[in-house]
Amino acid sequence: MNRYHLSTSFFAAWLSALATAQVVDVPPGFTPGVKWQIDIQHALDTSAPLVPTDAPVWDLDLYFISRNPGTIDYLRRQNPDVFIICYFNAGAVQESDCDWDEVWQKPPYIGLLGNPLGDFPDERWVNIKNQTGRDLIKKRITVANELGCDGVDPDNIDGYLVDEDDELPAQNKTGWNLSEQDELTFVKELAAHAHNLTTRRGFTMLIGQKNAAPLAEQLVGDLDFAVLEDCKGLNEDPEDDPNFCQEFQRYVNANPPKPVFSIEYPPTLGNPATGACNASGANQQNYTASCTPRPETQGFSTVLKIQGDQGELNGCTQYCDGFGRGVVVTVEDARKDENNCTAGTL
């Protein structure tokens, strides 16, 4: 056990030095405040007009793009310089992933799967302490690069917080007894791998921090942007983490400044059960709570989204353009969710 911790510490130091030495070539315009859209509920309908037309940054599900690779060209026809972030599960894997059956359900890799993730029984925590486990997750970044993505949004990089919660029973934890250092080592290794890749547009493959606010101070030097959920705590007790938003000011204040993409979930924006969007957007109270600037959210790129069920991060979006305004609906085609995965994405 002691030898493992020594090697992990050495490896983390080596990765940090490597990341510092890497030159990251960021596309013009990828800066704080840039407009964005995120839609990971379903595949996009590439036969419909693209809405919004003026978002230079899009965050889409990696495996929906694998099943519908024409999505990349669809977005670039609208804007050749669009920056496409591919969302994927990094700390866990799930049954809908393209590599689930061919990789994670076969020995020896099935032994890298831990407990189910919270309320999502189809997701399992990955043993990120294991080098093979980390290598399989890094392959997802390679796949994103090959499909034409410009950056990645790796979710569930905060499993250690679950394991540190003494109030949770063992079956509700990851199953891997993760520490903060385990998580940092994992994410820094992902970052070093991403930064060794060049995108189709000729820039460095970028990688972001998804939530995990306590890690921001130690990751801002290695990562290129951040994606936050419920920063202002509309649906959670803000006392749970009163410094959540503030931690990510480190990205905006970095040299050079790095964008922070913030998602707020006003309950009145739409119907979670059906995914339907209110044409007038969130009510006055919710809109004000979501969009009123605060010092700790200065420079953030904010979108308002539906949370839960069929509405979870679907095409319904409201921007902070004024109460009753800024509502758009990106058209999806759920039938495309079941298309076969592109060869080579397993």
N, C-alpha and C positions, 0 to 999 in steps of 0.2 A: 504493500500500500504506500509506504513512504517513497519507494522508488518511482511509483506512478506519479505522485504529486511533484517530485523533483523534476521529472521529465516534462510534465505538463507546464510547470512554471518556466522551464527553459524554452519550451516550444512557444509559449505565449510571448516571451521576450523576443525570440527570433522573429515571430510573425509581426510584432509591433515595429521592429527595426526594418523589416522588409517593406511593410506598408509605408513607413516614413520615406523609404528610398524610392518608392514607386512614383512616377510622374503621372498624374491623373489629368487627362485631356477632356475637359468638359465642354459640351456644345454651347455656343452663344445663346443667351436668353434663358438658360437654366439657372435662374436666380430667385431669391426670395420675392414672393408676391406674384409669381407667374400663375396664370389661370390654369386650372386642371379639371379633369373629370375622372371619376373612378366608377367602374361598372363591372362587378365580378359575380353578379347573381346568375346571369345567363350569357351565352354568346351574343355578339352583336348581329343585327340584321344588316348584312352588307348590301342588300338590295334597296334599302331605304336611305333617304337623305341623311347625312351625318349631322347630328345635333348634340352638343353645340358646335358651331363652325369655327369659333374663335378660341378654343382651348389648345394651347401649344403642347400640353402634357396630358397623356392618358395613362391610366392605371387599369390594366385588364388581367384577367386570369390566364396564367401561363398555359394551362391545359385546355382551355377553350380555344386559345390561339393554336395550340398543337392540333386540335380537331378541326380548326378552320383557319389554316395559314393565310388564306386570302385576306384576313382581317388586317394584316400589316399593310398590304397594298391599298386596301380600302381607305385606311387612315392617311396614307402618304399621298394618295390622289388629291385629297382635300388640302394637305399641307405637307410638302416634301420634307420639311424640317421638323415635323412633329416628333416629340420625344415620347417613346412608348415604354412605360414601366410594366414589367410582368410580375404580377403577384403570384407567390407560391408559398406553400406550407414548408417551413424550414425546420422547426423544432418538432414537427409531427408529420404524419402522412395519413392519407385518407383513401377510402375505397374508390372514389371517383378519379384518383390520380392515374395518369397513363401508365405509370410503372408499378402500380399496386399488385396486379396479378403476376406479372412476369418477373418482378424483383422481390417485393416485400413479403409476398406470400410463399416464397420458396426458401428452403434451407440453403445456406446458413443465415440468410438475411432476416427471416421471420423472427429469429432470436434477438434482433435489434429493436423489436417493438415492445413498448412498455404498456402502461395502463391507458384506458380510454381518456380522452381529453374532455374533462368537465361534462357539459351537457351534450357533447357530440360523440355518441358511441361509435360512429364510423371513423373516428380519428384516433390514432394511437401515438403516444409520445415516442420519439426516436432516442436511442442511446447515443447522444452526441459526445460521450466520453470515448466512444469507440472510433478508431480511425476509419474503419470500413463504413460506419454509419455516416461520418462526416464526408467521406469521399462520395457516397451516393447522393447526398444533398448537394455537394458541389457540382455533381453532374447535372443537376437541375438548372444551375446557372449556365453551364455550357449549352444545354438545350435551349435556354432562353436566348442566348447569343446567336445560336445557329438559326433560330426561327426569325430573327430580325429585331428582337427587343433591344432597347438602349440601356435599360437598367432593370434591377429586380427589387421587389418589395417582399422580403422574407418574413413571414408571419411566425408567431409563437416562439420568439427568442427569449421568452421570460419564464421558461419552465422552472427555473431555480426558485422563483418567488412562490410557486405552488409548493415546492418541496420544503421551503422554509416556513410555511404556514403551520404552526403547531396545532391549530384548531381543526385541520383537515385529517380525516382518517387516511390510513396508508393507501387504500384502494383508490382514493381520489387524488393522489399525488402522481408524479411521472413514472415511478417505479425505478428511477435511476439515481435517486439521492443527489440531485444536481446542486452545485454551488455556483455562486456568482462567477468565480474564476473559470469554471467549466464553460459557462455561457460566453464569457468574454473570449476565451480561447477559440471556441466554435465560431463566433461571429467574425473575429479577426481573420481566421483562416478562410472563411467565405469571402471576406473583402479582398484578401490577397489574391485569391483565385479569380474573382471578378476583374480586378484591376490588371490581370495578365491577359485579358481578352480584349480584342478590338472589335467594335461593332461594324455593321455594314456601312455605316456613315463615316467610319474612320476615326471614331472617338473611343475613349476608354469605356468599357462596360462599367456602369455605375451601380452602386448598391446602397440601400437605405436602411435606417433603423426603424423598426415597427414597434411603437409603444416602448415598454421597458424603460421608463424614465430614469430609474436609478443608474442605468448603464450609460447615459448620455455623456457624462463628463469623460468617461474613459473610451468612448467610441467615436466621438465627434472628429477626432483626428484621423480615423480610419475609414469612416463612411462619408457618403456624398450628399445625403438628404435624409429627411425623416418623414414618417407618416404616422399621424396620431389619431386616436379615436377618443371622442368624448372628453376632450381636453378641459372644457369648462364645467364638466360634471353635471350636465342637465339630467342625466338618468342615473347618476351615482352620487353618493355622498362625497362632496368635495373635500371633506375632512379626511377621507381615506388617503388622499395624496395631494395636499394643498399646493405642493410645488411642481405638480405634473407639467403644467404649461411652461413654467419658468425654466425647467431643466433644458428645454429645447431651444431656448433663446441662444444657447451655445452655438447652434448651427447658424442661425441668422447672423450672429456676431463673429463668426469664424472669418478667417482671412485665407482665401476669398469667402464671401458669404455663401451659405448653402441653404437651399429652399426647405421649408417645413410645410408639408401638406396636411392640413387639419380637417378632420371629419367631425361634425356635430350632428347629433341625432334628436332633433326636436320632435316630440311625440305627435304633433299635429300636422306634420308635413304630408303624411299619407297613411294608407291602410296596410299595416304589416301583413295581414292575412292574405290579402289579394295582390299587394304590390301597387295598388292604384295611387296615383299622385294627386294631391290637391292643387288645382290649377292656380289658386291664389297663394299657394305656399303655406308656411307655418303661420299660426296665429301671432298676434302682436307680441304677446308675452314671450313665446318661444323664439320668435325671430329676434327680438331685442336681446334676449339672453344669449343667443347663438352668435350674433353679428356685432354687438357693441364692442368696439376695440378695448383692449386692456393692455397695460404695459407689458405683461408677460406673453401676449400673443402678437405683439408688434411684428409685422413682416410676414405673418403666416398666410398661406393660401388656403382659404376656408371654403368648404362646401357643406351644405346641409343635406342629409340623406335620411332615408327610412331605415329603421333598425328592426330586425327580426323577421323570421318566416320568409314569405315570398318577396317581401320588400327589402330584405337585407342587402344594402349596397347595390340596388338595381339601377335602372336608368333614370329614376326620378331624382332630380337635383335642384336645389335652390342656391343661388349665389347671393352674396350680401350686397345686392344692388339697390336695396330699398324695400321696405315692407310691401308685400303684395306683388313684388316684381322678381325677376331673375329666375323664374321656374322654367326648367327645360326637362324633356324626357327623351333620353337616348333610346332608340328603338332596338329591342332585343328579339332574338328568335330562339326560343327554348328548344326547338326541335334539333338545332345544331349542337346542343350540348352532348348529344349521344353519338355524334359522328366518330368514325375511327380515328385514333391518334395517328399523327404523322410518323412514318417510319423513322426510327432513330431517336425517338423521344422516350424510350423505355429506360 
